[in-house]
Amino acid sequence: MRLLIILLLLYLGYRALKIWLRNNITIERQRKSRPAGEIDDVMVKDPVCNVYIPKRHAVSVEIDGEKLYFCSEKCKEEYLKTKKR
Ligand SMILES: [Zn+2]
């Protein structure tokens, strides 16, 4: 029974952290969006669904020293799955 309470607390803590992180990121983005265009929105290609996404929004993963970018976690998992076969 005690384990269940610990798990519940961990889960609640995790959720709170996630919300806190999300809020932090939005504040960070607002602060960064200056009118003077900085070149940080390089477009990268998702090898799974062949879509171009801004690098800073992409999900990145390093495989054999090569950096790959995906539009979502789902595509990343899909790619890793096919790679393993
Ligand atoms: Zn994708």
PDB file of the backbone (N, CA, C, O) and the ligand in Angstrom, with CONECT records:
HET     ZN  A 101       1
ATOM      1  N   MET A   1       0.834  -1.211   0.000  1.00  0.00           N
ATOM      2  CA  MET A   1       0.000   0.000   0.000  1.00  0.00           C
ATOM      3  C   MET A   1       0.866   1.257   0.000  1.00  0.00           C
ATOM      4  O   MET A   1       0.548   2.248  -0.657  1.00  0.00           O
ATOM      5  N   ARG A   2       1.973   1.196   0.753  1.00  0.00           N
ATOM      6  CA  ARG A   2       2.849   2.361   0.826  1.00  0.00           C
ATOM      7  C   ARG A   2       3.469   2.645  -0.554  1.00  0.00           C
ATOM      8  O   ARG A   2       3.642   3.797  -0.953  1.00  0.00           O
ATOM      9  N   LEU A   3       3.792   1.571  -1.257  1.00  0.00           N
ATOM     10  CA  LEU A   3       4.385   1.693  -2.590  1.00  0.00           C
ATOM     11  C   LEU A   3       3.455   2.445  -3.532  1.00  0.00           C
ATOM     12  O   LEU A   3       3.887   3.257  -4.350  1.00  0.00           O
ATOM     13  N   LEU A   4       2.178   2.155  -3.395  1.00  0.00           N
ATOM     14  CA  LEU A   4       1.169   2.790  -4.252  1.00  0.00           C
ATOM     15  C   LEU A   4       1.153   4.303  -4.029  1.00  0.00           C
ATOM     16  O   LEU A   4       1.044   5.084  -4.974  1.00  0.00           O
ATOM     17  N   ILE A   5       1.265   4.695  -2.766  1.00  0.00           N
ATOM     18  CA  ILE A   5       1.266   6.125  -2.419  1.00  0.00           C
ATOM     19  C   ILE A   5       2.513   6.798  -2.995  1.00  0.00           C
ATOM     20  O   ILE A   5       2.446   7.906  -3.527  1.00  0.00           O
ATOM     21  N   ILE A   6       3.651   6.106  -2.878  1.00  0.00           N
ATOM     22  CA  ILE A   6       4.903   6.647  -3.410  1.00  0.00           C
ATOM     23  C   ILE A   6       4.794   6.838  -4.928  1.00  0.00           C
ATOM     24  O   ILE A   6       5.211   7.861  -5.471  1.00  0.00           O
ATOM     25  N   LEU A   7       4.233   5.846  -5.587  1.00  0.00           N
ATOM     26  CA  LEU A   7       4.053   5.918  -7.038  1.00  0.00           C
ATOM     27  C   LEU A   7       3.150   7.077  -7.428  1.00  0.00           C
ATOM     28  O   LEU A   7       3.411   7.797  -8.392  1.00  0.00           O
ATOM     29  N   LEU A   8       2.080   7.240  -6.653  1.00  0.00           N
ATOM     30  CA  LEU A   8       1.138   8.324  -6.913  1.00  0.00           C
ATOM     31  C   LEU A   8       1.823   9.681  -6.756  1.00  0.00           C
ATOM     32  O   LEU A   8       1.627  10.589  -7.564  1.00  0.00           O
ATOM     33  N   LEU A   9       2.626   9.800  -5.706  1.00  0.00           N
ATOM     34  CA  LEU A   9       3.349  11.043  -5.463  1.00  0.00           C
ATOM     35  C   LEU A   9       4.339  11.321  -6.589  1.00  0.00           C
ATOM     36  O   LEU A   9       4.468  12.457  -7.044  1.00  0.00           O
ATOM     37  N   LEU A  10       5.026  10.293  -7.029  1.00  0.00           N
ATOM     38  CA  LEU A  10       5.982  10.429  -8.135  1.00  0.00           C
ATOM     39  C   LEU A  10       5.276  10.905  -9.405  1.00  0.00           C
ATOM     40  O   LEU A  10       5.766  11.766 -10.136  1.00  0.00           O
ATOM     41  N   TYR A  11       4.111  10.311  -9.635  1.00  0.00           N
ATOM     42  CA  TYR A  11       3.342  10.658 -10.812  1.00  0.00           C
ATOM     43  C   TYR A  11       2.891  12.110 -10.771  1.00  0.00           C
ATOM     44  O   TYR A  11       2.979  12.833 -11.764  1.00  0.00           O
ATOM     45  N   LEU A  12       2.409  12.521  -9.612  1.00  0.00           N
ATOM     46  CA  LEU A  12       1.956  13.909  -9.455  1.00  0.00           C
ATOM     47  C   LEU A  12       3.133  14.873  -9.608  1.00  0.00           C
ATOM     48  O   LEU A  12       3.011  15.930 -10.226  1.00  0.00           O
ATOM     49  N   GLY A  13       4.269  14.489  -9.035  1.00  0.00           N
ATOM     50  CA  GLY A  13       5.470  15.305  -9.147  1.00  0.00           C
ATOM     51  C   GLY A  13       5.906  15.436 -10.595  1.00  0.00           C
ATOM     52  O   GLY A  13       6.294  16.513 -11.046  1.00  0.00           O
ATOM     53  N   TYR A  14       5.839  14.340 -11.310  1.00  0.00           N
ATOM     54  CA  TYR A  14       6.210  14.324 -12.723  1.00  0.00           C
ATOM     55  C   TYR A  14       5.305  15.245 -13.533  1.00  0.00           C
ATOM     56  O   TYR A  14       5.766  16.001 -14.389  1.00  0.00           O
ATOM     57  N   ARG A  15       4.008  15.166 -13.245  1.00  0.00           N
ATOM     58  CA  ARG A  15       3.050  16.020 -13.960  1.00  0.00           C
ATOM     59  C   ARG A  15       3.291  17.493 -13.680  1.00  0.00           C
ATOM     60  O   ARG A  15       3.249  18.323 -14.588  1.00  0.00           O
ATOM     61  N   ALA A  16       3.540  17.809 -12.423  1.00  0.00           N
ATOM     62  CA  ALA A  16       3.793  19.196 -12.029  1.00  0.00           C
ATOM     63  C   ALA A  16       5.048  19.714 -12.721  1.00  0.00           C
ATOM     64  O   ALA A  16       5.086  20.852 -13.190  1.00  0.00           O
ATOM     65  N   LEU A  17       6.064  18.875 -12.778  1.00  0.00           N
ATOM     66  CA  LEU A  17       7.331  19.239 -13.417  1.00  0.00           C
ATOM     67  C   LEU A  17       7.117  19.499 -14.906  1.00  0.00           C
ATOM     68  O   LEU A  17       7.668  20.445 -15.469  1.00  0.00           O
ATOM     69  N   LYS A  18       6.314  18.650 -15.528  1.00  0.00           N
ATOM     70  CA  LYS A  18       6.046  18.768 -16.950  1.00  0.00           C
ATOM     71  C   LYS A  18       5.336  20.088 -17.268  1.00  0.00           C
ATOM     72  O   LYS A  18       5.678  20.779 -18.228  1.00  0.00           O
ATOM     73  N   ILE A  19       4.347  20.418 -16.445  1.00  0.00           N
ATOM     74  CA  ILE A  19       3.611  21.666 -16.639  1.00  0.00           C
ATOM     75  C   ILE A  19       4.540  22.857 -16.424  1.00  0.00           C
ATOM     76  O   ILE A  19       4.512  23.835 -17.170  1.00  0.00           O
ATOM     77  N   TRP A  20       5.356  22.745 -15.392  1.00  0.00           N
ATOM     78  CA  TRP A  20       6.294  23.817 -15.065  1.00  0.00           C
ATOM     79  C   TRP A  20       7.286  24.024 -16.216  1.00  0.00           C
ATOM     80  O   TRP A  20       7.588  25.154 -16.598  1.00  0.00           O
ATOM     81  N   LEU A  21       7.784  22.909 -16.759  1.00  0.00           N
ATOM     82  CA  LEU A  21       8.733  22.983 -17.873  1.00  0.00           C
ATOM     83  C   LEU A  21       8.085  23.619 -19.091  1.00  0.00           C
ATOM     84  O   LEU A  21       8.697  24.446 -19.768  1.00  0.00           O
ATOM     85  N   ARG A  22       6.845  23.233 -19.369  1.00  0.00           N
ATOM     86  CA  ARG A  22       6.139  23.760 -20.530  1.00  0.00           C
ATOM     87  C   ARG A  22       5.961  25.267 -20.407  1.00  0.00           C
ATOM     88  O   ARG A  22       6.161  26.006 -21.372  1.00  0.00           O
ATOM     89  N   ASN A  23       5.583  25.717 -19.210  1.00  0.00           N
ATOM     90  CA  ASN A  23       5.430  27.150 -18.968  1.00  0.00           C
ATOM     91  C   ASN A  23       6.756  27.872 -19.154  1.00  0.00           C
ATOM     92  O   ASN A  23       6.808  28.952 -19.743  1.00  0.00           O
ATOM     93  N   ASN A  24       7.812  27.276 -18.655  1.00  0.00           N
ATOM     94  CA  ASN A  24       9.142  27.860 -18.778  1.00  0.00           C
ATOM     95  C   ASN A  24       9.548  28.019 -20.229  1.00  0.00           C
ATOM     96  O   ASN A  24      10.117  29.041 -20.612  1.00  0.00           O
ATOM     97  N   ILE A  25       9.259  27.012 -21.037  1.00  0.00           N
ATOM     98  CA  ILE A  25       9.642  27.031 -22.443  1.00  0.00           C
ATOM     99  C   ILE A  25       8.883  28.125 -23.193  1.00  0.00           C
ATOM    100  O   ILE A  25       9.474  28.824 -24.016  1.00  0.00           O
ATOM    101  N   THR A  26       7.601  28.282 -22.927  1.00  0.00           N
ATOM    102  CA  THR A  26       6.830  29.308 -23.622  1.00  0.00           C
ATOM    103  C   THR A  26       7.349  30.698 -23.280  1.00  0.00           C
ATOM    104  O   THR A  26       7.406  31.578 -24.138  1.00  0.00           O
ATOM    105  N   ILE A  27       7.727  30.889 -22.015  1.00  0.00           N
ATOM    106  CA  ILE A  27       8.279  32.186 -21.607  1.00  0.00           C
ATOM    107  C   ILE A  27       9.597  32.421 -22.343  1.00  0.00           C
ATOM    108  O   ILE A  27       9.866  33.518 -22.833  1.00  0.00           O
ATOM    109  N   GLU A  28      10.410  31.366 -22.409  1.00  0.00           N
ATOM    110  CA  GLU A  28      11.706  31.438 -23.078  1.00  0.00           C
ATOM    111  C   GLU A  28      11.520  31.816 -24.550  1.00  0.00           C
ATOM    112  O   GLU A  28      12.265  32.642 -25.078  1.00  0.00           O
ATOM    113  N   ARG A  29      10.552  31.227 -25.194  1.00  0.00           N
ATOM    114  CA  ARG A  29      10.301  31.490 -26.617  1.00  0.00           C
ATOM    115  C   ARG A  29       9.855  32.919 -26.845  1.00  0.00           C
ATOM    116  O   ARG A  29      10.292  33.576 -27.789  1.00  0.00           O
ATOM    117  N   GLN A  30       8.974  33.398 -25.967  1.00  0.00           N
ATOM    118  CA  GLN A  30       8.482  34.761 -26.106  1.00  0.00           C
ATOM    119  C   GLN A  30       9.631  35.746 -25.971  1.00  0.00           C
ATOM    120  O   GLN A  30       9.699  36.744 -26.689  1.00  0.00           O
ATOM    121  N   ARG A  31      10.533  35.452 -25.041  1.00  0.00           N
ATOM    122  CA  ARG A  31      11.661  36.329 -24.804  1.00  0.00           C
ATOM    123  C   ARG A  31      12.587  36.346 -26.014  1.00  0.00           C
ATOM    124  O   ARG A  31      13.181  37.371 -26.347  1.00  0.00           O
ATOM    125  N   LYS A  32      12.699  35.189 -26.666  1.00  0.00           N
ATOM    126  CA  LYS A  32      13.645  35.069 -27.773  1.00  0.00           C
ATOM    127  C   LYS A  32      13.136  35.675 -29.084  1.00  0.00           C
ATOM    128  O   LYS A  32      13.925  36.057 -29.948  1.00  0.00           O
ATOM    129  N   SER A  33      11.794  35.760 -29.222  1.00  0.00           N
ATOM    130  CA  SER A  33      11.249  36.203 -30.508  1.00  0.00           C
ATOM    131  C   SER A  33      11.436  37.709 -30.691  1.00  0.00           C
ATOM    132  O   SER A  33      10.525  38.501 -30.451  1.00  0.00           O
ATOM    133  N   ARG A  34      12.617  38.072 -31.115  1.00  0.00           N
ATOM    134  CA  ARG A  34      12.922  39.472 -31.395  1.00  0.00           C
ATOM    135  C   ARG A  34      12.664  39.747 -32.868  1.00  0.00           C
ATOM    136  O   ARG A  34      12.798  38.847 -33.697  1.00  0.00           O
ATOM    137  N   PRO A  35      12.294  40.984 -33.204  1.00  0.00           N
ATOM    138  CA  PRO A  35      12.035  41.295 -34.611  1.00  0.00           C
ATOM    139  C   PRO A  35      13.274  41.155 -35.489  1.00  0.00           C
ATOM    140  O   PRO A  35      13.165  40.751 -36.646  1.00  0.00           O
ATOM    141  N   ALA A  36      14.444  41.482 -34.958  1.00  0.00           N
ATOM    142  CA  ALA A  36      15.671  41.308 -35.726  1.00  0.00           C
ATOM    143  C   ALA A  36      15.907  39.818 -35.932  1.00  0.00           C
ATOM    144  O   ALA A  36      16.227  39.095 -34.988  1.00  0.00           O
ATOM    145  N   GLY A  37      15.743  39.360 -37.186  1.00  0.00           N
ATOM    146  CA  GLY A  37      15.757  37.927 -37.471  1.00  0.00           C
ATOM    147  C   GLY A  37      17.080  37.243 -37.202  1.00  0.00           C
ATOM    148  O   GLY A  37      18.088  37.512 -37.855  1.00  0.00           O
ATOM    149  N   GLU A  38      17.053  36.357 -36.230  1.00  0.00           N
ATOM    150  CA  GLU A  38      18.231  35.532 -35.999  1.00  0.00           C
ATOM    151  C   GLU A  38      18.068  34.259 -36.820  1.00  0.00           C
ATOM    152  O   GLU A  38      16.957  33.766 -37.019  1.00  0.00           O
ATOM    153  N   ILE A  39      19.189  33.741 -37.290  1.00  0.00           N
ATOM    154  CA  ILE A  39      19.094  32.538 -38.116  1.00  0.00           C
ATOM    155  C   ILE A  39      19.143  31.306 -37.225  1.00  0.00           C
ATOM    156  O   ILE A  39      20.191  30.683 -37.051  1.00  0.00           O
ATOM    157  N   ASP A  40      17.989  30.969 -36.667  1.00  0.00           N
ATOM    158  CA  ASP A  40      17.939  29.750 -35.866  1.00  0.00           C
ATOM    159  C   ASP A  40      16.789  28.865 -36.319  1.00  0.00           C
ATOM    160  O   ASP A  40      16.465  27.872 -35.668  1.00  0.00           O
ATOM    161  N   ASP A  41      16.173  29.232 -37.445  1.00  0.00           N
ATOM    162  CA  ASP A  41      15.062  28.420 -37.939  1.00  0.00           C
ATOM    163  C   ASP A  41      15.458  27.689 -39.223  1.00  0.00           C
ATOM    164  O   ASP A  41      14.815  27.821 -40.264  1.00  0.00           O
ATOM    165  N   VAL A  42      16.536  26.917 -39.111  1.00  0.00           N
ATOM    166  CA  VAL A  42      16.988  26.099 -40.226  1.00  0.00           C
ATOM    167  C   VAL A  42      15.975  24.975 -40.444  1.00  0.00           C
ATOM    168  O   VAL A  42      15.494  24.366 -39.488  1.00  0.00           O
ATOM    169  N   MET A  43      15.658  24.708 -41.706  1.00  0.00           N
ATOM    170  CA  MET A  43      14.707  23.646 -41.990  1.00  0.00           C
ATOM    171  C   MET A  43      15.425  22.307 -42.128  1.00  0.00           C
ATOM    172  O   MET A  43      16.443  22.201 -42.811  1.00  0.00           O
ATOM    173  N   VAL A  44      14.885  21.299 -41.476  1.00  0.00           N
ATOM    174  CA  VAL A  44      15.443  19.952 -41.561  1.00  0.00           C
ATOM    175  C   VAL A  44      14.365  18.989 -42.047  1.00  0.00           C
ATOM    176  O   VAL A  44      13.171  19.215 -41.852  1.00  0.00           O
ATOM    177  N   LYS A  45      14.820  17.903 -42.690  1.00  0.00           N
ATOM    178  CA  LYS A  45      13.870  16.961 -43.257  1.00  0.00           C
ATOM    179  C   LYS A  45      13.649  15.757 -42.359  1.00  0.00           C
ATOM    180  O   LYS A  45      14.589  15.167 -41.828  1.00  0.00           O
ATOM    181  N   ASP A  46      12.391  15.413 -42.208  1.00  0.00           N
ATOM    182  CA  ASP A  46      12.000  14.213 -41.478  1.00  0.00           C
ATOM    183  C   ASP A  46      12.079  13.031 -42.444  1.00  0.00           C
ATOM    184  O   ASP A  46      11.331  12.992 -43.421  1.00  0.00           O
ATOM    185  N   PRO A  47      12.976  12.057 -42.191  1.00  0.00           N
ATOM    186  CA  PRO A  47      13.141  10.943 -43.139  1.00  0.00           C
ATOM    187  C   PRO A  47      11.963   9.963 -43.146  1.00  0.00           C
ATOM    188  O   PRO A  47      11.876   9.112 -44.032  1.00  0.00           O
ATOM    189  N   VAL A  48      11.071  10.073 -42.185  1.00  0.00           N
ATOM    190  CA  VAL A  48       9.947   9.141 -42.103  1.00  0.00           C
ATOM    191  C   VAL A  48       8.779   9.631 -42.955  1.00  0.00           C
ATOM    192  O   VAL A  48       8.300   8.900 -43.823  1.00  0.00           O
ATOM    193  N   CYS A  49       8.320  10.848 -42.720  1.00  0.00           N
ATOM    194  CA  CYS A  49       7.169  11.347 -43.477  1.00  0.00           C
ATOM    195  C   CYS A  49       7.549  12.417 -44.491  1.00  0.00           C
ATOM    196  O   CYS A  49       6.678  13.060 -45.076  1.00  0.00           O
ATOM    197  N   ASN A  50       8.871  12.611 -44.701  1.00  0.00           N
ATOM    198  CA  ASN A  50       9.376  13.541 -45.707  1.00  0.00           C
ATOM    199  C   ASN A  50       8.836  14.957 -45.598  1.00  0.00           C
ATOM    200  O   ASN A  50       8.517  15.602 -46.596  1.00  0.00           O
ATOM    201  N   VAL A  51       8.743  15.417 -44.374  1.00  0.00           N
ATOM    202  CA  VAL A  51       8.232  16.763 -44.131  1.00  0.00           C
ATOM    203  C   VAL A  51       9.375  17.636 -43.620  1.00  0.00           C
ATOM    204  O   VAL A  51      10.243  17.157 -42.890  1.00  0.00           O
ATOM    205  N   TYR A  52       9.379  18.895 -43.992  1.00  0.00           N
ATOM    206  CA  TYR A  52      10.403  19.807 -43.507  1.00  0.00           C
ATOM    207  C   TYR A  52       9.912  20.520 -42.253  1.00  0.00           C
ATOM    208  O   TYR A  52       8.792  21.029 -42.208  1.00  0.00           O
ATOM    209  N   ILE A  53      10.767  20.546 -41.242  1.00  0.00           N
ATOM    210  CA  ILE A  53      10.397  21.172 -39.973  1.00  0.00           C
ATOM    211  C   ILE A  53      11.525  22.106 -39.519  1.00  0.00           C
ATOM    212  O   ILE A  53      12.697  21.832 -39.778  1.00  0.00           O
ATOM    213  N   PRO A  54      11.178  23.204 -38.847  1.00  0.00           N
ATOM    214  CA  PRO A  54      12.236  24.057 -38.282  1.00  0.00           C
ATOM    215  C   PRO A  54      13.035  23.274 -37.253  1.00  0.00           C
ATOM    216  O   PRO A  54      12.473  22.571 -36.413  1.00  0.00           O
ATOM    217  N   LYS A  55      14.364  23.406 -37.333  1.00  0.00           N
ATOM    218  CA  LYS A  55      15.257  22.619 -36.491  1.00  0.00           C
ATOM    219  C   LYS A  55      14.931  22.728 -35.002  1.00  0.00           C
ATOM    220  O   LYS A  55      14.998  21.739 -34.272  1.00  0.00           O
ATOM    221  N   ARG A  56      14.585  23.917 -34.567  1.00  0.00           N
ATOM    222  CA  ARG A  56      14.344  24.092 -33.122  1.00  0.00           C
ATOM    223  C   ARG A  56      13.071  23.421 -32.633  1.00  0.00           C
ATOM    224  O   ARG A  56      12.904  23.195 -31.435  1.00  0.00           O
ATOM    225  N   HIS A  57      12.165  23.100 -33.569  1.00  0.00           N
ATOM    226  CA  HIS A  57      10.944  22.396 -33.172  1.00  0.00           C
ATOM    227  C   HIS A  57      11.060  20.897 -33.393  1.00  0.00           C
ATOM    228  O   HIS A  57      10.189  20.131 -32.980  1.00  0.00           O
ATOM    229  N   ALA A  58      12.132  20.483 -34.042  1.00  0.00           N
ATOM    230  CA  ALA A  58      12.268  19.079 -34.407  1.00  0.00           C
ATOM    231  C   ALA A  58      12.706  18.218 -33.226  1.00  0.00           C
ATOM    232  O   ALA A  58      13.338  18.693 -32.282  1.00  0.00           O
ATOM    233  N   VAL A  59      12.352  16.940 -33.310  1.00  0.00           N
ATOM    234  CA  VAL A  59      12.811  15.959 -32.333  1.00  0.00           C
ATOM    235  C   VAL A  59      14.100  15.384 -32.898  1.00  0.00           C
ATOM    236  O   VAL A  59      14.084  14.766 -33.963  1.00  0.00           O
ATOM    237  N   SER A  60      15.201  15.573 -32.212  1.00  0.00           N
ATOM    238  CA  SER A  60      16.477  15.119 -32.761  1.00  0.00           C
ATOM    239  C   SER A  60      16.952  13.847 -32.085  1.00  0.00           C
ATOM    240  O   SER A  60      16.656  13.585 -30.919  1.00  0.00           O
ATOM    241  N   VAL A  61      17.703  13.062 -32.857  1.00  0.00           N
ATOM    242  CA  VAL A  61      18.291  11.834 -32.323  1.00  0.00           C
ATOM    243  C   VAL A  61      19.616  11.596 -33.039  1.00  0.00           C
ATOM    244  O   VAL A  61      19.753  11.885 -34.228  1.00  0.00           O
ATOM    245  N   GLU A  62      20.594  11.061 -32.294  1.00  0.00           N
ATOM    246  CA  GLU A  62      21.889  10.812 -32.910  1.00  0.00           C
ATOM    247  C   GLU A  62      22.078   9.319 -33.091  1.00  0.00           C
ATOM    248  O   GLU A  62      22.056   8.555 -32.126  1.00  0.00           O
ATOM    249  N   ILE A  63      22.265   8.908 -34.347  1.00  0.00           N
ATOM    250  CA  ILE A  63      22.480   7.497 -34.650  1.00  0.00           C
ATOM    251  C   ILE A  63      23.810   7.362 -35.384  1.00  0.00           C
ATOM    252  O   ILE A  63      24.012   7.955 -36.443  1.00  0.00           O
ATOM    253  N   ASP A  64      24.719   6.565 -34.801  1.00  0.00           N
ATOM    254  CA  ASP A  64      26.060   6.360 -35.361  1.00  0.00           C
ATOM    255  C   ASP A  64      26.761   7.688 -35.665  1.00  0.00           C
ATOM    256  O   ASP A  64      27.408   7.830 -36.702  1.00  0.00           O
ATOM    257  N   GLY A  65      26.633   8.638 -34.774  1.00  0.00           N
ATOM    258  CA  GLY A  65      27.310   9.923 -34.947  1.00  0.00           C
ATOM    259  C   GLY A  65      26.622  10.856 -35.933  1.00  0.00           C
ATOM    260  O   GLY A  65      27.082  11.972 -36.175  1.00  0.00           O
ATOM    261  N   GLU A  66      25.516  10.385 -36.499  1.00  0.00           N
ATOM    262  CA  GLU A  66      24.782  11.209 -37.455  1.00  0.00           C
ATOM    263  C   GLU A  66      23.518  11.745 -36.798  1.00  0.00           C
ATOM    264  O   GLU A  66      22.753  10.990 -36.199  1.00  0.00           O
ATOM    265  N   LYS A  67      23.306  13.038 -36.912  1.00  0.00           N
ATOM    266  CA  LYS A  67      22.151  13.640 -36.258  1.00  0.00           C
ATOM    267  C   LYS A  67      20.958  13.659 -37.212  1.00  0.00           C
ATOM    268  O   LYS A  67      21.044  14.111 -38.354  1.00  0.00           O
ATOM    269  N   LEU A  68      19.833  13.144 -36.686  1.00  0.00           N
ATOM    270  CA  LEU A  68      18.618  13.096 -37.490  1.00  0.00           C
ATOM    271  C   LEU A  68      17.512  13.863 -36.797  1.00  0.00           C
ATOM    272  O   LEU A  68      17.468  13.948 -35.570  1.00  0.00           O
ATOM    273  N   TYR A  69      16.613  14.424 -37.608  1.00  0.00           N
ATOM    274  CA  TYR A  69      15.527  15.230 -37.052  1.00  0.00           C
ATOM    275  C   TYR A  69      14.175  14.703 -37.510  1.00  0.00           C
ATOM    276  O   TYR A  69      13.995  14.281 -38.653  1.00  0.00           O
ATOM    277  N   PHE A  70      13.235  14.743 -36.576  1.00  0.00           N
ATOM    278  CA  PHE A  70      11.895  14.250 -36.867  1.00  0.00           C
ATOM    279  C   PHE A  70      10.850  15.271 -36.438  1.00  0.00           C
ATOM    280  O   PHE A  70      11.086  16.100 -35.558  1.00  0.00           O
ATOM    281  N   CYS A  71       9.669  15.188 -37.096  1.00  0.00           N
ATOM    282  CA  CYS A  71       8.601  16.135 -36.783  1.00  0.00           C
ATOM    283  C   CYS A  71       7.952  15.813 -35.446  1.00  0.00           C
ATOM    284  O   CYS A  71       7.385  16.697 -34.803  1.00  0.00           O
ATOM    285  N   SER A  72       8.029  14.547 -35.018  1.00  0.00           N
ATOM    286  CA  SER A  72       7.411  14.163 -33.749  1.00  0.00           C
ATOM    287  C   SER A  72       8.093  12.942 -33.151  1.00  0.00           C
ATOM    288  O   SER A  72       8.859  12.247 -33.819  1.00  0.00           O
ATOM    289  N   GLU A  73       7.799  12.695 -31.879  1.00  0.00           N
ATOM    290  CA  GLU A  73       8.314  11.505 -31.199  1.00  0.00           C
ATOM    291  C   GLU A  73       7.875  10.241 -31.937  1.00  0.00           C
ATOM    292  O   GLU A  73       8.606   9.252 -32.007  1.00  0.00           O
ATOM    293  N   LYS A  74       6.678  10.303 -32.476  1.00  0.00           N
ATOM    294  CA  LYS A  74       6.104   9.147 -33.165  1.00  0.00           C
ATOM    295  C   LYS A  74       6.960   8.754 -34.370  1.00  0.00           C
ATOM    296  O   LYS A  74       7.239   7.576 -34.592  1.00  0.00           O
ATOM    297  N   CYS A  75       7.363   9.749 -35.132  1.00  0.00           N
ATOM    298  CA  CYS A  75       8.192   9.492 -36.308  1.00  0.00           C
ATOM    299  C   CYS A  75       9.562   8.970 -35.894  1.00  0.00           C
ATOM    300  O   CYS A  75      10.125   8.098 -36.556  1.00  0.00           O
ATOM    301  N   LYS A  76      10.094   9.502 -34.804  1.00  0.00           N
ATOM    302  CA  LYS A  76      11.390   9.058 -34.312  1.00  0.00           C
ATOM    303  C   LYS A  76      11.333   7.575 -33.958  1.00  0.00           C
ATOM    304  O   LYS A  76      12.207   6.793 -34.333  1.00  0.00           O
ATOM    305  N   GLU A  77      10.280   7.208 -33.227  1.00  0.00           N
ATOM    306  CA  GLU A  77      10.117   5.816 -32.842  1.00  0.00           C
ATOM    307  C   GLU A  77       9.950   4.915 -34.061  1.00  0.00           C
ATOM    308  O   GLU A  77      10.490   3.811 -34.126  1.00  0.00           O
ATOM    309  N   GLU A  78       9.191   5.419 -35.016  1.00  0.00           N
ATOM    310  CA  GLU A  78       8.953   4.675 -36.247  1.00  0.00           C
ATOM    311  C   GLU A  78      10.276   4.413 -36.961  1.00  0.00           C
ATOM    312  O   GLU A  78      10.524   3.310 -37.449  1.00  0.00           O
ATOM    313  N   TYR A  79      11.118   5.439 -37.014  1.00  0.00           N
ATOM    314  CA  TYR A  79      12.402   5.311 -37.684  1.00  0.00           C
ATOM    315  C   TYR A  79      13.308   4.330 -36.960  1.00  0.00           C
ATOM    316  O   TYR A  79      13.939   3.478 -37.585  1.00  0.00           O
ATOM    317  N   LEU A  80      13.370   4.453 -35.634  1.00  0.00           N
ATOM    318  CA  LEU A  80      14.203   3.549 -34.836  1.00  0.00           C
ATOM    319  C   LEU A  80      13.744   2.108 -34.969  1.00  0.00           C
ATOM    320  O   LEU A  80      14.558   1.185 -34.942  1.00  0.00           O
ATOM    321  N   LYS A  81      12.452   1.918 -35.112  1.00  0.00           N
ATOM    322  CA  LYS A  81      11.892   0.584 -35.259  1.00  0.00           C
ATOM    323  C   LYS A  81      12.343  -0.060 -36.572  1.00  0.00           C
ATOM    324  O   LYS A  81      12.743  -1.223 -36.602  1.00  0.00           O
ATOM    325  N   THR A  82      12.271   0.712 -37.649  1.00  0.00           N
ATOM    326  CA  THR A  82      12.660   0.177 -38.940  1.00  0.00           C
ATOM    327  C   THR A  82      14.176  -0.016 -39.040  1.00  0.00           C
ATOM    328  O   THR A  82      14.666  -0.905 -39.736  1.00  0.00           O
ATOM    329  N   LYS A  83      14.898   0.843 -38.322  1.00  0.00           N
ATOM    330  CA  LYS A  83      16.353   0.765 -38.324  1.00  0.00           C
ATOM    331  C   LYS A  83      16.850  -0.529 -37.677  1.00  0.00           C
ATOM    332  O   LYS A  83      17.846  -1.110 -38.108  1.00  0.00           O
ATOM    333  N   LYS A  84      16.153  -0.962 -36.655  1.00  0.00           N
ATOM    334  CA  LYS A  84      16.574  -2.133 -35.901  1.00  0.00           C
ATOM    335  C   LYS A  84      16.451  -3.436 -36.711  1.00  0.00           C
ATOM    336  O   LYS A  84      17.187  -4.395 -36.480  1.00  0.00           O
ATOM    337  N   ARG A  85      15.528  -3.448 -37.644  1.00  0.00           N
ATOM    338  CA  ARG A  85      15.275  -4.672 -38.388  1.00  0.00           C
ATOM    339  C   ARG A  85      16.397  -5.043 -39.329  1.00  0.00           C
ATOM    340  O   ARG A  85      16.313  -6.058 -40.021  1.00  0.00           O
TER     341      ARG A  85
HETATM  342 ZN    ZN A 101       7.310  12.950 -39.326  1.00  0.00          ZN2+
END
